[in-house]
């Protein structure tokens, strides 16, 4: 419930997460939250976000430092599993969380690399003659949803609609046809880039380059897939890798249909 956001925000601060209250509100508006409460105090949180009837992601699973080891995480995880039903479940786990998730049937299937920093000056994207970058608006939602579904195998139109409301999106066109998109929005300490969906690595770099150039001097974060090919390139542009988490799945993973790929997440919770 919205009334719980201040307490949930304090809980995330207690474990060193830099989410804003607005980030909690964004997450709550797209999914379902569980709170572990005792003596009138929220001691844990856990969320799940449905993508149709077949899939969901889990995240914002936090237990108060003073109450860790008391089984709260186990109880909340079971509640998430019960609510999500037969859906395939996906999450991104810290090394500390992997054992709990493995006990509940999750299996690792890749990595997510967190890059962040204050952006130095960088050149604008070097577009070819047949390429153009333009801003996206709500009428572009069907195109963005199609590109995203091709890349992820998920129905995330409602997430993209909300992202267009709280952030900015750009579309890369090649010969007048969409070849990818990237969203920028406020998050945590500053700004985050994601999702980034593109036809290939060159297209992804062009999209990210646009935001790196436009947001010089700002604190920016981006969470890229381990196979994105963007890691070293991001480091050279002032966004070093600061963390790695394990992508885990319980059930049959979604099947991307192509031709686009997911290069960067919305965030580690939403995927």
C-alpha positions as CSV (number, residue, x, y, z in Angstrom):
1,X,0.0,0.0,0.0
2,X,1.1,3.6,-0.6
3,X,1.0,4.3,3.1
4,X,3.8,1.8,3.6
5,X,6.2,3.5,1.2
6,X,7.9,5.7,3.8
7,X,8.7,2.7,6.0
8,X,9.8,0.6,3.0
9,X,12.1,3.5,2.0
10,X,13.7,3.6,5.4
11,X,14.2,-0.1,5.3
12,X,16.0,0.1,1.9
13,X,18.2,2.9,3.3
14,X,19.1,0.7,6.3
15,X,20.6,-2.0,4.0
16,X,22.4,0.6,1.9
17,X,20.2,0.8,-1.1
18,X,19.8,4.2,-2.7
19,X,16.2,4.0,-3.9
20,X,14.1,7.1,-3.5
21,X,10.6,7.0,-2.2
22,X,9.5,7.7,-5.8
23,X,11.3,4.6,-6.9
24,X,9.3,2.6,-4.4
25,X,6.1,4.2,-5.7
26,X,7.0,3.3,-9.3
27,X,7.6,-0.3,-8.3
28,X,4.4,-0.6,-6.3
29,X,2.3,0.9,-9.2
30,X,3.4,-1.9,-11.5
31,X,3.2,-4.9,-9.2
32,X,2.3,-6.5,-5.9
33,X,4.1,-6.0,-2.6
34,X,4.4,-8.0,0.6
35,X,5.4,-6.6,4.0
36,X,6.6,-8.6,7.0
37,X,5.2,-6.7,10.0
38,X,5.7,-7.3,13.7
39,X,4.9,-5.0,16.6
40,X,3.7,-2.4,14.1
41,X,7.1,-2.3,12.4
42,X,7.8,-3.3,8.8
43,X,10.7,-5.8,9.1
44,X,10.8,-7.0,5.5
45,X,9.5,-6.4,2.0
46,X,9.2,-8.5,-1.2
47,X,7.6,-7.7,-4.6
48,X,6.5,-9.5,-7.7
49,X,5.6,-8.1,-11.1
50,X,3.4,-10.1,-13.5
51,X,4.1,-10.1,-17.2
52,X,0.9,-11.7,-18.5
53,X,-0.2,-15.1,-17.1
54,X,3.0,-16.9,-17.8
55,X,5.8,-14.9,-16.3
56,X,6.8,-12.6,-13.4
57,X,9.9,-11.1,-11.9
58,X,10.7,-10.9,-8.2
59,X,12.6,-8.1,-6.4
60,X,12.9,-5.6,-3.6
61,X,13.3,-8.5,-1.2
62,X,14.7,-6.9,1.9
63,X,15.0,-7.9,5.6
64,X,15.8,-5.4,8.3
65,X,19.5,-5.8,9.4
66,X,18.3,-6.2,13.0
67,X,16.0,-9.2,12.1
68,X,18.0,-11.1,9.5
69,X,18.4,-14.8,10.3
70,X,15.0,-15.1,11.8
71,X,13.4,-16.7,8.8
72,X,11.6,-13.6,7.5
73,X,13.1,-14.0,4.1
74,X,12.0,-17.6,3.8
75,X,8.4,-16.7,4.8
76,X,8.2,-13.8,2.3
77,X,9.6,-16.0,-0.5
78,X,6.9,-18.6,0.1
79,X,4.3,-15.9,0.0
80,X,5.6,-14.7,-3.3
81,X,5.6,-18.2,-4.8
82,X,2.0,-18.7,-3.6
83,X,0.8,-15.4,-5.1
84,X,2.6,-15.9,-8.4
85,X,1.1,-19.3,-8.9
86,X,2.4,-21.4,-11.9
87,X,4.2,-18.5,-13.6
88,X,7.9,-18.8,-14.6
89,X,9.7,-16.5,-12.1
90,X,12.8,-14.5,-12.7
91,X,15.0,-12.5,-10.4
92,X,18.5,-11.0,-10.1
93,X,20.3,-12.2,-7.0
94,X,23.3,-11.0,-5.0
95,X,25.8,-13.7,-4.0
96,X,24.3,-13.6,-0.5
97,X,20.8,-14.3,-1.8
98,X,21.7,-17.2,-4.3
99,X,21.5,-20.0,-1.7
100,X,17.9,-19.1,-0.6
101,X,16.7,-18.9,-4.2
102,X,18.4,-22.2,-5.2
103,X,16.5,-23.9,-2.3
104,X,13.3,-22.6,-3.9
105,X,14.0,-24.0,-7.3
106,X,15.7,-21.1,-9.0
107,X,18.7,-21.8,-11.3
108,X,21.3,-19.3,-12.5
109,X,21.3,-18.4,-16.2
110,X,23.6,-15.4,-16.7
111,X,24.9,-12.2,-15.1
112,X,23.9,-8.6,-14.8
113,X,26.7,-6.0,-14.6
114,X,26.0,-2.7,-12.8
115,X,27.9,0.3,-14.1
116,X,27.7,3.8,-12.7
117,X,29.5,7.0,-12.2
118,X,29.5,10.8,-12.8
119,X,29.7,11.2,-16.6
120,X,32.6,13.0,-18.2
121,X,32.1,14.9,-21.4
122,X,31.7,12.5,-24.3
123,X,31.0,12.9,-28.1
124,X,27.5,12.5,-29.5
125,X,26.7,9.3,-31.3
126,X,28.4,8.9,-34.7
127,X,25.3,8.2,-36.8
128,X,25.6,6.9,-40.4
129,X,23.7,8.6,-43.2
130,X,20.8,6.1,-43.0
131,X,20.5,6.4,-39.2
132,X,18.6,8.9,-37.0
133,X,17.8,9.2,-33.4
134,X,14.5,10.9,-32.3
135,X,12.6,11.2,-29.1
136,X,9.7,8.8,-28.5
137,X,6.2,9.8,-27.3
138,X,3.1,7.9,-26.2
139,X,2.0,7.2,-29.8
140,X,5.2,5.2,-30.2
141,X,4.2,2.8,-27.4
142,X,3.1,0.0,-29.8
143,X,6.4,0.1,-31.6
144,X,8.4,0.1,-28.3
145,X,6.3,-2.8,-27.0
146,X,6.9,-4.9,-30.1
147,X,10.7,-4.3,-30.0
148,X,10.7,-5.1,-26.3
149,X,8.7,-8.3,-26.7
150,X,10.9,-9.5,-29.6
151,X,13.9,-9.0,-27.3
152,X,12.5,-10.4,-24.0
153,X,9.6,-12.7,-24.9
154,X,7.6,-10.8,-22.4
155,X,4.5,-8.6,-22.5
156,X,5.7,-5.4,-20.8
157,X,3.6,-2.7,-22.5
158,X,2.3,-1.5,-19.2
159,X,5.8,-1.0,-17.9
160,X,6.9,0.9,-21.0
161,X,3.8,3.1,-20.8
162,X,4.7,4.1,-17.2
163,X,8.4,4.7,-18.2
164,X,7.2,7.1,-20.9
165,X,5.3,9.0,-18.2
166,X,8.2,9.3,-15.7
167,X,11.2,9.5,-18.1
168,X,12.4,10.1,-21.7
169,X,12.8,7.6,-24.5
170,X,14.7,7.8,-27.8
171,X,14.3,5.6,-30.9
172,X,17.1,4.7,-33.3
173,X,15.9,4.5,-36.9
174,X,17.7,2.9,-39.8
175,X,16.3,3.7,-43.2
176,X,13.2,5.0,-41.5
177,X,12.6,1.8,-39.6
178,X,13.0,1.4,-35.8
179,X,16.1,-0.5,-34.8
180,X,16.0,0.0,-31.0
181,X,15.1,2.3,-28.1
182,X,16.5,3.5,-24.8
183,X,14.9,5.1,-21.8
184,X,16.4,7.6,-19.3
185,X,14.7,8.3,-16.0
186,X,15.4,9.5,-12.5
187,X,16.4,6.7,-10.1
188,X,18.4,6.4,-7.0
189,X,21.4,8.8,-6.7
190,X,20.7,10.3,-10.1
191,X,19.6,8.9,-13.5
192,X,19.4,5.4,-14.9
193,X,19.5,4.3,-18.6
194,X,17.2,1.3,-19.3
195,X,15.8,-0.6,-20.8
196,X,18.0,-0.6,-23.9
197,X,16.6,-2.7,-26.7
198,X,18.4,-2.8,-30.0
199,X,19.0,-4.8,-33.2
200,X,22.7,-5.2,-32.5
201,X,25.6,-4.0,-30.4
202,X,26.3,-1.0,-32.6
203,X,22.7,0.1,-32.3
204,X,22.9,-0.2,-28.5
205,X,26.1,1.8,-28.4
206,X,24.5,4.6,-30.5
207,X,21.5,4.8,-28.2
208,X,23.5,4.8,-25.0
209,X,26.0,7.3,-26.5
210,X,23.2,9.7,-26.9
211,X,22.3,9.7,-23.2
212,X,26.0,9.7,-22.1
213,X,26.6,12.8,-24.3
214,X,23.4,14.6,-23.1
215,X,23.8,13.9,-19.4
216,X,27.5,14.8,-18.9
217,X,28.2,15.8,-15.3
218,X,25.3,13.7,-14.0
219,X,25.4,10.6,-11.9
220,X,24.2,7.8,-14.2
221,X,23.6,4.1,-13.7
222,X,23.0,1.3,-16.2
223,X,22.5,-2.4,-15.6
224,X,23.6,-4.4,-18.7
225,X,23.4,-8.1,-19.4
226,X,26.6,-10.1,-19.1
227,X,26.6,-10.8,-22.8
228,X,25.8,-7.3,-24.0
229,X,29.4,-6.5,-25.1
230,X,29.1,-3.1,-23.6
231,X,31.1,-3.5,-20.4
232,X,34.6,-2.4,-21.4
233,X,33.1,0.3,-23.6
234,X,31.1,1.7,-20.7
235,X,34.1,1.7,-18.5
236,X,36.1,3.8,-21.1
237,X,33.2,6.3,-21.0
238,X,33.3,6.9,-17.3
239,X,30.9,4.2,-16.1
240,X,33.0,1.5,-14.3
241,X,31.5,-1.8,-13.3
242,X,30.6,-1.7,-9.6
243,X,28.7,-4.9,-9.1
244,X,27.6,-8.2,-10.5
245,X,24.4,-10.2,-9.8
246,X,23.2,-13.5,-10.9
247,X,20.1,-13.8,-13.2
248,X,18.0,-16.8,-11.9
249,X,14.9,-18.5,-13.2
250,X,12.3,-20.8,-11.8
251,X,10.5,-22.6,-14.6
252,X,10.9,-22.4,-18.3
253,X,12.5,-19.1,-19.4
254,X,10.7,-16.9,-21.9
255,X,11.8,-17.3,-25.5
256,X,12.8,-14.0,-27.2
257,X,11.5,-13.9,-30.8
258,X,14.1,-11.5,-32.2
259,X,15.5,-9.7,-34.1
260,X,16.1,-7.3,-31.3
261,X,18.1,-8.0,-28.0
262,X,17.9,-6.7,-24.5
263,X,21.1,-4.9,-23.6
264,X,20.2,-3.1,-20.4
265,X,17.4,-3.7,-17.9
266,X,14.7,-1.4,-16.6
267,X,16.3,-2.1,-13.3
268,X,17.5,-5.2,-11.4
269,X,14.0,-5.8,-9.9
270,X,11.8,-5.4,-13.0
271,X,14.3,-7.0,-15.4
